[in-house]
Amino acid sequence: MMRPSYLRFVLLSHLTSLFIGRTFLAFHWNVGIMGEGMAGRLLSENVAGSPDSPLVVWNRSGSKCQDLKERFPEKSIEVKDTAREVVESCGITFSMLSTPEASRAVFEGPDGTLAGVTEGKFIIDCATLAESDMKRMSAQVEEKKGQFLEAPVSGSKGPAHVGQLIFLCAGSKSVCDDPTVQASLKAMGKATHFFGEIGRGTRAKLVVNSLMGTMMAAFGESLALAESVGLDGGKMLEVIGQGAIQSPMYALKGPKMLRKDHSPNFPLQHAHKDMKLAVDMAKEAGVEYSVTEGAEKLFSQAREDEKLAEEDFSAVFEIIHKASANSSLES
């Protein structure tokens, strides 16, 4: 008869081997990324910079995927023709598509994401969508015995480029904590926060982005006011940067705004989309959100200009500045 101490040793050895094997898989499963726009491309580059994970990519415009292969010639990067093929060939697939319409089309199409899901596949959606979209996709993936995690990201081009994104996760805690998922998230971001049931990750993202947009609109108004009353904008940035209201966003964006440099890190049209979703969420919750509603209207006006829509969300300053200049002329 085996001694209890020996049984404990055998059990511990078995569990350790399972854990080590699982961790090994976490770093050697194929990782799929769908969507090679600004944000998706940076996710891909972070995974491509990791030494262990083979990468499989797809984009509606295939040329962007070929560009990625050329940038990382030493990396195992496979380009697929459809989203379905990405999911079929990967243990874990991330989706980062720019609009709710694109996400729905890619997810539900005959060669889309859902068509490739089989038991045990991980689908991680990092886009900012309506809460109802996330809930529907989660239910459909789970129907096919797949694993779904809602994981919109906080952070724009700069943080994404250096792996400093923040993932706002919701769904199954066991999926979020899975070593495979965690290994991939750590390759792309600096922090992961879990908020509970599906939909709460989207809620968190909309709160963050609506605050960010409102801050930018207020900042733009203040700079426009300063210039309209004859104050030096650069000097005002110094004052703001030395006080309690200083912000990394103001320090980064302010000098560029004064130079009318709105090179996109977070396109204005996407910022407006998120603010509109946040305003709708507030209405459904019965929450007074009038400050953000005012800022959302400014972004809506700016988005009507096709050029501004594709520039950084700091370009809302141009609409504010234009309105201020027109008011000065009329007076």
Contacts in CASP RR format, 6 or more apart in sequence:
PFRMAT RR
TARGET T0000
AUTHOR 0000-0000-0000
METHOD contacts of the structure
MODEL  1
MMRPSYLRFVLLSHLTSLFIGRTFLAFHWNVGIMGEGMAGRLLSENVAGS
PDSPLVVWNRSGSKCQDLKERFPEKSIEVKDTAREVVESCGITFSMLSTP
EASRAVFEGPDGTLAGVTEGKFIIDCATLAESDMKRMSAQVEEKKGQFLE
APVSGSKGPAHVGQLIFLCAGSKSVCDDPTVQASLKAMGKATHFFGEIGR
GTRAKLVVNSLMGTMMAAFGESLALAESVGLDGGKMLEVIGQGAIQSPMY
ALKGPKMLRKDHSPNFPLQHAHKDMKLAVDMAKEAGVEYSVTEGAEKLFS
QAREDEKLAEEDFSAVFEIIHKASANSSLES
2 10 0 8 1.000
22 179 0 8 1.000
22 180 0 8 1.000
23 179 0 8 1.000
23 183 0 8 1.000
25 179 0 8 1.000
25 180 0 8 1.000
26 178 0 8 1.000
26 179 0 8 1.000
26 180 0 8 1.000
26 182 0 8 1.000
26 183 0 8 1.000
26 184 0 8 1.000
27 50 0 8 1.000
27 52 0 8 1.000
27 53 0 8 1.000
27 183 0 8 1.000
28 52 0 8 1.000
28 53 0 8 1.000
28 54 0 8 1.000
29 53 0 8 1.000
29 90 0 8 1.000
29 91 0 8 1.000
29 92 0 8 1.000
29 180 0 8 1.000
30 53 0 8 1.000
30 54 0 8 1.000
30 55 0 8 1.000
30 56 0 8 1.000
30 78 0 8 1.000
30 89 0 8 1.000
30 90 0 8 1.000
30 91 0 8 1.000
30 92 0 8 1.000
31 47 0 8 1.000
31 53 0 8 1.000
31 54 0 8 1.000
31 55 0 8 1.000
31 56 0 8 1.000
31 90 0 8 1.000
31 91 0 8 1.000
31 92 0 8 1.000
31 93 0 8 1.000
31 94 0 8 1.000
31 184 0 8 1.000
32 55 0 8 1.000
32 56 0 8 1.000
32 57 0 8 1.000
32 86 0 8 1.000
32 87 0 8 1.000
32 89 0 8 1.000
32 90 0 8 1.000
32 91 0 8 1.000
32 92 0 8 1.000
32 93 0 8 1.000
32 94 0 8 1.000
33 40 0 8 1.000
33 43 0 8 1.000
33 44 0 8 1.000
33 47 0 8 1.000
33 55 0 8 1.000
33 56 0 8 1.000
33 57 0 8 1.000
33 58 0 8 1.000
33 86 0 8 1.000
33 93 0 8 1.000
33 94 0 8 1.000
33 95 0 8 1.000
33 96 0 8 1.000
34 57 0 8 1.000
34 58 0 8 1.000
34 59 0 8 1.000
34 83 0 8 1.000
34 86 0 8 1.000
34 93 0 8 1.000
34 94 0 8 1.000
34 95 0 8 1.000
34 96 0 8 1.000
34 97 0 8 1.000
34 106 0 8 1.000
34 113 0 8 1.000
35 41 0 8 1.000
35 57 0 8 1.000
35 58 0 8 1.000
35 59 0 8 1.000
35 60 0 8 1.000
35 95 0 8 1.000
35 96 0 8 1.000
35 97 0 8 1.000
36 44 0 8 1.000
36 57 0 8 1.000
36 58 0 8 1.000
36 59 0 8 1.000
36 61 0 8 1.000
36 62 0 8 1.000
36 64 0 8 1.000
36 65 0 8 1.000
36 68 0 8 1.000
37 59 0 8 1.000
37 64 0 8 1.000
37 96 0 8 1.000
37 98 0 8 1.000
38 157 0 8 1.000
38 264 0 8 1.000
38 267 0 8 1.000
39 96 0 8 1.000
39 98 0 8 1.000
39 126 0 8 1.000
39 153 0 8 1.000
39 156 0 8 1.000
39 157 0 8 1.000
39 160 0 8 1.000
40 96 0 8 1.000
40 126 0 8 1.000
41 64 0 8 1.000
41 68 0 8 1.000
42 157 0 8 1.000
42 158 0 8 1.000
42 160 0 8 1.000
42 161 0 8 1.000
42 163 0 8 1.000
43 94 0 8 1.000
43 96 0 8 1.000
43 126 0 8 1.000
43 160 0 8 1.000
43 188 0 8 1.000
44 55 0 8 1.000
44 57 0 8 1.000
44 68 0 8 1.000
45 68 0 8 1.000
45 71 0 8 1.000
45 72 0 8 1.000
45 161 0 8 1.000
46 160 0 8 1.000
46 163 0 8 1.000
46 187 0 8 1.000
46 188 0 8 1.000
46 189 0 8 1.000
47 53 0 8 1.000
47 55 0 8 1.000
47 184 0 8 1.000
47 187 0 8 1.000
47 188 0 8 1.000
48 55 0 8 1.000
48 68 0 8 1.000
48 71 0 8 1.000
48 72 0 8 1.000
48 75 0 8 1.000
48 77 0 8 1.000
49 72 0 8 1.000
49 75 0 8 1.000
49 187 0 8 1.000
50 187 0 8 1.000
53 183 0 8 1.000
53 184 0 8 1.000
53 187 0 8 1.000
54 76 0 8 1.000
54 77 0 8 1.000
54 78 0 8 1.000
55 75 0 8 1.000
55 76 0 8 1.000
55 77 0 8 1.000
55 78 0 8 1.000
56 77 0 8 1.000
56 78 0 8 1.000
56 79 0 8 1.000
56 80 0 8 1.000
56 86 0 8 1.000
56 89 0 8 1.000
56 90 0 8 1.000
57 65 0 8 1.000
57 68 0 8 1.000
57 77 0 8 1.000
57 78 0 8 1.000
57 79 0 8 1.000
57 80 0 8 1.000
57 86 0 8 1.000
58 65 0 8 1.000
58 79 0 8 1.000
58 80 0 8 1.000
58 81 0 8 1.000
58 82 0 8 1.000
58 83 0 8 1.000
58 85 0 8 1.000
58 86 0 8 1.000
59 65 0 8 1.000
60 102 0 8 1.000
60 106 0 8 1.000
62 79 0 8 1.000
65 77 0 8 1.000
65 79 0 8 1.000
66 79 0 8 1.000
68 77 0 8 1.000
69 77 0 8 1.000
69 79 0 8 1.000
78 89 0 8 1.000
80 86 0 8 1.000
80 89 0 8 1.000
82 111 0 8 1.000
82 112 0 8 1.000
83 95 0 8 1.000
83 106 0 8 1.000
83 107 0 8 1.000
83 111 0 8 1.000
83 112 0 8 1.000
83 113 0 8 1.000
84 111 0 8 1.000
84 112 0 8 1.000
84 113 0 8 1.000
84 115 0 8 1.000
84 116 0 8 1.000
85 111 0 8 1.000
86 93 0 8 1.000
87 93 0 8 1.000
87 112 0 8 1.000
87 113 0 8 1.000
87 115 0 8 1.000
87 116 0 8 1.000
87 117 0 8 1.000
87 121 0 8 1.000
87 123 0 8 1.000
88 116 0 8 1.000
88 118 0 8 1.000
90 121 0 8 1.000
91 120 0 8 1.000
91 121 0 8 1.000
91 122 0 8 1.000
91 180 0 8 1.000
92 121 0 8 1.000
92 122 0 8 1.000
92 124 0 8 1.000
92 180 0 8 1.000
92 181 0 8 1.000
92 184 0 8 1.000
93 113 0 8 1.000
93 121 0 8 1.000
93 122 0 8 1.000
93 123 0 8 1.000
93 124 0 8 1.000
94 124 0 8 1.000
94 125 0 8 1.000
94 126 0 8 1.000
94 184 0 8 1.000
95 103 0 8 1.000
95 106 0 8 1.000
95 107 0 8 1.000
95 113 0 8 1.000
95 123 0 8 1.000
95 124 0 8 1.000
95 125 0 8 1.000
95 126 0 8 1.000
95 127 0 8 1.000
96 126 0 8 1.000
96 127 0 8 1.000
97 103 0 8 1.000
97 106 0 8 1.000
97 127 0 8 1.000
98 127 0 8 1.000
98 270 0 8 1.000
99 273 0 8 1.000
100 127 0 8 1.000
100 129 0 8 1.000
100 130 0 8 1.000
100 133 0 8 1.000
100 273 0 8 1.000
103 125 0 8 1.000
103 127 0 8 1.000
103 129 0 8 1.000
103 133 0 8 1.000
104 133 0 8 1.000
106 112 0 8 1.000
106 113 0 8 1.000
107 113 0 8 1.000
107 114 0 8 1.000
107 137 0 8 1.000
107 140 0 8 1.000
108 114 0 8 1.000
109 115 0 8 1.000
113 123 0 8 1.000
114 137 0 8 1.000
114 140 0 8 1.000
114 141 0 8 1.000
114 144 0 8 1.000
117 123 0 8 1.000
117 141 0 8 1.000
117 144 0 8 1.000
117 146 0 8 1.000
118 144 0 8 1.000
118 145 0 8 1.000
118 146 0 8 1.000
119 144 0 8 1.000
119 145 0 8 1.000
119 146 0 8 1.000
120 145 0 8 1.000
120 146 0 8 1.000
120 147 0 8 1.000
121 141 0 8 1.000
121 146 0 8 1.000
121 147 0 8 1.000
122 146 0 8 1.000
122 147 0 8 1.000
122 148 0 8 1.000
122 149 0 8 1.000
122 175 0 8 1.000
122 178 0 8 1.000
122 180 0 8 1.000
122 181 0 8 1.000
123 137 0 8 1.000
123 141 0 8 1.000
123 146 0 8 1.000
123 147 0 8 1.000
123 148 0 8 1.000
123 149 0 8 1.000
124 148 0 8 1.000
124 149 0 8 1.000
124 151 0 8 1.000
124 181 0 8 1.000
124 184 0 8 1.000
125 134 0 8 1.000
125 137 0 8 1.000
125 148 0 8 1.000
125 149 0 8 1.000
125 150 0 8 1.000
125 151 0 8 1.000
125 152 0 8 1.000
126 151 0 8 1.000
126 152 0 8 1.000
126 153 0 8 1.000
126 167 0 8 1.000
127 152 0 8 1.000
128 152 0 8 1.000
128 202 0 8 1.000
128 205 0 8 1.000
128 206 0 8 1.000
128 209 0 8 1.000
128 270 0 8 1.000
128 273 0 8 1.000
128 274 0 8 1.000
128 277 0 8 1.000
129 152 0 8 1.000
129 202 0 8 1.000
130 202 0 8 1.000
130 277 0 8 1.000
131 199 0 8 1.000
131 202 0 8 1.000
131 203 0 8 1.000
131 281 0 8 1.000
134 150 0 8 1.000
134 170 0 8 1.000
134 198 0 8 1.000
134 199 0 8 1.000
134 201 0 8 1.000
134 202 0 8 1.000
135 198 0 8 1.000
135 199 0 8 1.000
137 148 0 8 1.000
138 148 0 8 1.000
138 150 0 8 1.000
138 171 0 8 1.000
138 198 0 8 1.000
141 147 0 8 1.000
141 148 0 8 1.000
142 148 0 8 1.000
147 172 0 8 1.000
147 175 0 8 1.000
147 178 0 8 1.000
148 171 0 8 1.000
148 172 0 8 1.000
148 175 0 8 1.000
148 198 0 8 1.000
149 169 0 8 1.000
149 170 0 8 1.000
149 171 0 8 1.000
149 172 0 8 1.000
149 175 0 8 1.000
149 176 0 8 1.000
149 181 0 8 1.000
150 169 0 8 1.000
150 170 0 8 1.000
150 171 0 8 1.000
150 198 0 8 1.000
150 199 0 8 1.000
150 200 0 8 1.000
150 201 0 8 1.000
150 202 0 8 1.000
151 167 0 8 1.000
151 168 0 8 1.000
151 169 0 8 1.000
151 170 0 8 1.000
151 185 0 8 1.000
151 192 0 8 1.000
151 201 0 8 1.000
152 167 0 8 1.000
152 168 0 8 1.000
152 201 0 8 1.000
152 202 0 8 1.000
152 204 0 8 1.000
152 205 0 8 1.000
153 160 0 8 1.000
153 165 0 8 1.000
153 166 0 8 1.000
153 167 0 8 1.000
153 168 0 8 1.000
153 205 0 8 1.000
154 165 0 8 1.000
154 166 0 8 1.000
154 168 0 8 1.000
154 205 0 8 1.000
154 208 0 8 1.000
154 209 0 8 1.000
155 164 0 8 1.000
155 165 0 8 1.000
155 166 0 8 1.000
155 266 0 8 1.000
156 265 0 8 1.000
156 266 0 8 1.000
157 264 0 8 1.000
157 265 0 8 1.000
157 266 0 8 1.000
158 164 0 8 1.000
158 265 0 8 1.000
159 165 0 8 1.000
159 166 0 8 1.000
159 190 0 8 1.000
160 188 0 8 1.000
163 187 0 8 1.000
163 188 0 8 1.000
163 189 0 8 1.000
163 190 0 8 1.000
164 189 0 8 1.000
164 190 0 8 1.000
165 188 0 8 1.000
165 189 0 8 1.000
165 190 0 8 1.000
166 189 0 8 1.000
166 190 0 8 1.000
166 191 0 8 1.000
166 192 0 8 1.000
166 193 0 8 1.000
167 185 0 8 1.000
167 188 0 8 1.000
167 189 0 8 1.000
167 191 0 8 1.000
167 192 0 8 1.000
167 193 0 8 1.000
168 193 0 8 1.000
168 195 0 8 1.000
168 201 0 8 1.000
168 204 0 8 1.000
168 205 0 8 1.000
168 208 0 8 1.000
169 176 0 8 1.000
169 192 0 8 1.000
169 193 0 8 1.000
169 194 0 8 1.000
169 195 0 8 1.000
169 201 0 8 1.000
170 194 0 8 1.000
170 195 0 8 1.000
170 196 0 8 1.000
170 197 0 8 1.000
170 198 0 8 1.000
170 199 0 8 1.000
170 200 0 8 1.000
170 201 0 8 1.000
170 202 0 8 1.000
170 204 0 8 1.000
171 196 0 8 1.000
171 197 0 8 1.000
171 198 0 8 1.000
171 199 0 8 1.000
171 200 0 8 1.000
173 194 0 8 1.000
173 196 0 8 1.000
175 181 0 8 1.000
176 182 0 8 1.000
176 192 0 8 1.000
176 194 0 8 1.000
182 192 0 8 1.000
185 192 0 8 1.000
193 204 0 8 1.000
195 201 0 8 1.000
195 203 0 8 1.000
195 204 0 8 1.000
203 281 0 8 1.000
205 274 0 8 1.000
206 274 0 8 1.000
206 277 0 8 1.000
206 278 0 8 1.000
206 281 0 8 1.000
207 278 0 8 1.000
209 271 0 8 1.000
209 274 0 8 1.000
209 275 0 8 1.000
209 278 0 8 1.000
210 274 0 8 1.000
210 275 0 8 1.000
210 278 0 8 1.000
210 279 0 8 1.000
210 289 0 8 1.000
210 292 0 8 1.000
210 295 0 8 1.000
210 296 0 8 1.000
211 292 0 8 1.000
212 249 0 8 1.000
212 271 0 8 1.000
212 313 0 8 1.000
213 271 0 8 1.000
213 275 0 8 1.000
213 292 0 8 1.000
213 295 0 8 1.000
213 299 0 8 1.000
213 313 0 8 1.000
213 316 0 8 1.000
214 275 0 8 1.000
214 291 0 8 1.000
214 292 0 8 1.000
214 295 0 8 1.000
215 247 0 8 1.000
215 249 0 8 1.000
216 249 0 8 1.000
216 253 0 8 1.000
216 271 0 8 1.000
216 295 0 8 1.000
216 313 0 8 1.000
216 314 0 8 1.000
216 316 0 8 1.000
216 317 0 8 1.000
217 294 0 8 1.000
217 295 0 8 1.000
217 298 0 8 1.000
217 299 0 8 1.000
217 316 0 8 1.000
217 320 0 8 1.000
218 295 0 8 1.000
219 249 0 8 1.000
219 250 0 8 1.000
219 253 0 8 1.000
219 254 0 8 1.000
219 317 0 8 1.000
220 257 0 8 1.000
220 316 0 8 1.000
220 317 0 8 1.000
220 320 0 8 1.000
220 321 0 8 1.000
221 320 0 8 1.000
222 236 0 8 1.000
222 240 0 8 1.000
223 233 0 8 1.000
223 236 0 8 1.000
223 254 0 8 1.000
223 257 0 8 1.000
223 258 0 8 1.000
223 317 0 8 1.000
223 321 0 8 1.000
224 317 0 8 1.000
224 320 0 8 1.000
224 321 0 8 1.000
224 323 0 8 1.000
224 324 0 8 1.000
225 324 0 8 1.000
226 232 0 8 1.000
226 233 0 8 1.000
226 236 0 8 1.000
227 233 0 8 1.000
227 321 0 8 1.000
227 324 0 8 1.000
228 324 0 8 1.000
228 325 0 8 1.000
228 328 0 8 1.000
233 258 0 8 1.000
234 255 0 8 1.000
234 258 0 8 1.000
237 250 0 8 1.000
237 251 0 8 1.000
237 254 0 8 1.000
237 255 0 8 1.000
237 258 0 8 1.000
240 246 0 8 1.000
240 250 0 8 1.000
241 250 0 8 1.000
241 251 0 8 1.000
253 312 0 8 1.000
253 314 0 8 1.000
254 314 0 8 1.000
256 262 0 8 1.000
256 263 0 8 1.000
256 312 0 8 1.000
256 314 0 8 1.000
257 314 0 8 1.000
257 317 0 8 1.000
260 318 0 8 1.000
262 268 0 8 1.000
262 308 0 8 1.000
262 311 0 8 1.000
262 312 0 8 1.000
262 314 0 8 1.000
262 315 0 8 1.000
262 317 0 8 1.000
262 318 0 8 1.000
263 311 0 8 1.000
263 312 0 8 1.000
264 310 0 8 1.000
264 311 0 8 1.000
264 312 0 8 1.000
265 312 0 8 1.000
266 312 0 8 1.000
266 313 0 8 1.000
267 309 0 8 1.000
267 310 0 8 1.000
267 311 0 8 1.000
267 312 0 8 1.000
267 313 0 8 1.000
268 299 0 8 1.000
268 302 0 8 1.000
268 303 0 8 1.000
268 308 0 8 1.000
268 309 0 8 1.000
268 310 0 8 1.000
268 311 0 8 1.000
268 312 0 8 1.000
268 313 0 8 1.000
268 315 0 8 1.000
268 316 0 8 1.000
269 303 0 8 1.000
269 309 0 8 1.000
269 310 0 8 1.000
270 313 0 8 1.000
271 299 0 8 1.000
271 313 0 8 1.000
271 316 0 8 1.000
272 296 0 8 1.000
272 299 0 8 1.000
272 300 0 8 1.000
272 302 0 8 1.000
272 303 0 8 1.000
272 309 0 8 1.000
272 313 0 8 1.000
275 292 0 8 1.000
275 295 0 8 1.000
275 296 0 8 1.000
275 299 0 8 1.000
276 296 0 8 1.000
276 300 0 8 1.000
278 289 0 8 1.000
278 292 0 8 1.000
278 296 0 8 1.000
279 289 0 8 1.000
279 292 0 8 1.000
279 293 0 8 1.000
279 296 0 8 1.000
282 288 0 8 1.000
282 289 0 8 1.000
282 292 0 8 1.000
283 289 0 8 1.000
298 316 0 8 1.000
298 319 0 8 1.000
298 320 0 8 1.000
299 313 0 8 1.000
299 316 0 8 1.000
301 319 0 8 1.000
302 308 0 8 1.000
302 309 0 8 1.000
302 315 0 8 1.000
302 316 0 8 1.000
302 318 0 8 1.000
302 319 0 8 1.000
303 309 0 8 1.000
305 319 0 8 1.000
308 315 0 8 1.000
308 316 0 8 1.000
308 318 0 8 1.000
308 319 0 8 1.000
END
